[in-house]
Amino acid sequence: MRKKIASIAVSMGISLILILLNCILEIGQLTVYAAEPSVQNISINSEYVIPDGYDWCTYYVVVATNNTGKDITINADFAALDKSGKILGKSQDYSDAVKKDQQFILYGQFKNADIAGAKDFKYNFSIAETDNCTYNSVNIDAVNNGECLQVSATNYSEHDIQGVGVRTVFLKNGKAVGFDTVNIADVGYTFHGGSTNSQMVGHNTGSYDNYILTYTSAGNDVMMDF
């Protein structure tokens, strides 16, 4: 009799566990959510302090790679500091869409008169996932014409997208000697489907023997990953 009671108790216990597990599954408490992209997965490749060539401003340029595994938007806050850590100037930059595994450039631009005595630069990024990256729809070609770089962009999709943001660091013997940024579009900030357009970069750079060129591309509307 005791064995029979014990057997019934064990059976009831197993049934109760199965009922509870079924309830948990039904109300979705075991759902696993994908991790948000993390700034820790932005790899910094190089950083440069670059004068503009006119003694008017200085660029603090960061070359980085998106290793988050996702397409992201990214915002950057830059600051120039004196030797005591006091902030002399601030600058902001952003990119609407950086493709996963893509190298990109962000920069702070500082008026020289505002940052006299600057000894250090600092920055921080904030990122979020996006579905508006059109990087794969665009092709970039760059040709050195002897004085500057002619950059051509083609939008191979049928859709109008935002202008292609091109950023270039010019190097001489491994040292940064110039920086330039242009937006390649047709009308305003719109780059039409099937269109090709070009811009010149590096007008005031002088002599260089290498360069780092990155570009970003975003759609005019969300959910345009093509």
Secondary structure, DSSP 4 states (H G I P E B T S, - for coil): -HHHHHHHHHHHHHHHHHHHHHHHHHTTTT--PPPPP-GGGEEEEEEEEEE-SSSSEEEEEEEEEE-SSS-EEEEEEEEEE-TT--EEEEEEEEEEEE-TT-EEEEEEEEEGGGSTT--EEEEEEEEEE-S-B-GGGEEEEEEE-SSSEEEEEEE-SSS-EEPEEEEEEEEETTEEEEEEEEEE-SBTTEE-TT-EEEEEE-TT--S-SEEEEEEE-BBSSSS---
